Amino acid sequence: MASGGKLLLRVLIGALVLLHGIAKLKTGVGPVMGMLAQQGLPPELAYFVYVGEVVAPVMMIVGIWTRFAALLVACNMVVAVALAHIPQLLLLNDQGGWALELQAMFLFGALSVMMLGAGRYSAGGALGRWN
């Protein structure tokens, strides 16, 4: 039963983050480059968003190097919040929920996958330090 829960969590978080990555593949990382430049950082770092929102989620879904992939997703979310969502950190939305609940779900879901590992139902199997 526990491996089924791990599968569900890593596929859900991976798939939902991957959808954001697919959108960036279609539209490009121009807005992310702009946010990085505004913070005085090299705009080229924006291409790492493809690692955090495409490569790592696919690794999580498949179950290869799952803990490392989940760490990459979590790092990607920390950067996304720092660059784009700090003004919303203490705000509630119109329905009474936290304005950053989606970002929090991605961040803490990825951290949970990182701590739990992939489980038995993964390409990498239940064994291995990074799976």
C-alpha positions, 0 to 999 in steps of 0.5 A, a space after each residue: 500500500 505504501 508504494 502505491 501512495 508513493 507512486 500516486 504522489 510522485 506522478 501527481 506532483 511530477 505531472 502537474 509541474 510538467 504541465 508548467 514546463 510544457 507551457 514554457 517549452 511552447 512560449 519560451 523563458 523570456 519572462 523568467 529571463 526578465 525577472 532574473 535580469 531585474 534581480 541582477 542575475 544572468 538571464 541565461 539561468 532561465 534555461 534551468 527552468 527546463 531542468 526543474 519543470 521538464 527533466 526533473 518531473 519526467 524523472 519523478 514520474 518514471 521513477 529514476 533518481 527520484 529523490 534527486 529529481 524531487 530536490 530539483 523540483 523543490 529548488 525550482 519552486 523556491 526560485 520561482 517563489 523568490 522571483 515572482 511571488 514574494 509580494 503574495 507570500 502573506 496574502 489570501 486569495 478571494 476564496 480565503 485560501 493562501 495566494 501561494 497554495 499551488 506553489 506550496 503544494 508543488 514545493 512541499 509535495 516535491 520535498 515529500 517525494 524526496 523524503 519518501 523516495 520512489 517506492 517499489 513501482 518505479 523504473 529505478 526500483 525501491 533500492 538505491 540511495 537516490 531512488 
